[in-house]
């Protein structure tokens, strides 16, 4: 399973760091770009037969899971 962790806040250098469980960190200029990357890669992984989840941190500090369609997972 591949998990994409998308934080709420930017890192100290002003970028968003997405942790990809099987591939280290990727750096983005905006949170929107980081989310787009995670959703796109999760969809691609699903098409290739792998399982993928997107873990997104909210403004409240809580992490929430989403599937490759960006729909919440209970």
N, C-alpha and C positions, 0 to 999 in steps of 0.2 A: 504494500500500500504506500502511496505517495501522499505526503501531507505538506500543504503550503501554509506557512504561518505568516499572516499579514498583520503587522502591528498598527495600532491607532496613530501613534506619534512617530515623527521622523527621528532618525538617529542623530548623534551629536554632530555629524558632518552635514546635516540638512537633507539627507536622502532617506528613502524608505528601504529597509532591508527585509527582503522576503526570504525566510528560511525554507528551503526545499529539502525535505527529509532525506532524499537520496542523492542530492547534488549540491549541498552547501548553500551559500547565500547569493542572492541576486540583488542588485542595487537599482533603485528607480528614483526619478526626479519628483514624482507625485504619488500620492496614495492611490489615485485613480489608475495610474499606469501599473502600480503594483497589483491592484485588484484585477485589472484586465489580464495581466500576465498569468496570475494564478488561475483564473477561470479558463482562459484559453488553454493553458497547459493541462489542467484537470480534464477538460473535454477531450483533448488529444490523447491523454493517457487512457481514458475510458474507451475511446474508439480503438485503441491498440490492445484492449483487453485487460488493462490494469485497473486497480481501484485507486481513486484519488479523493481526498477531502481538502476543503479550504477552511482553515482555522483563522477567523478574523477577530481582532480585538476591538471592542467597542469603546466609546468615550467613557463608559463606566468602569473600564478595566477588565471586564469579563470577556472571555474568549468564547466564540460561538462557531459551531461547525456548519458548513454548507457543502452540498454536493457539486458535481460538475455542471449542474444547471443553475448554480447559485441559489438553490432552494435550501432552506434550513433543514437540518438533520436533528431529530429529537435525541 
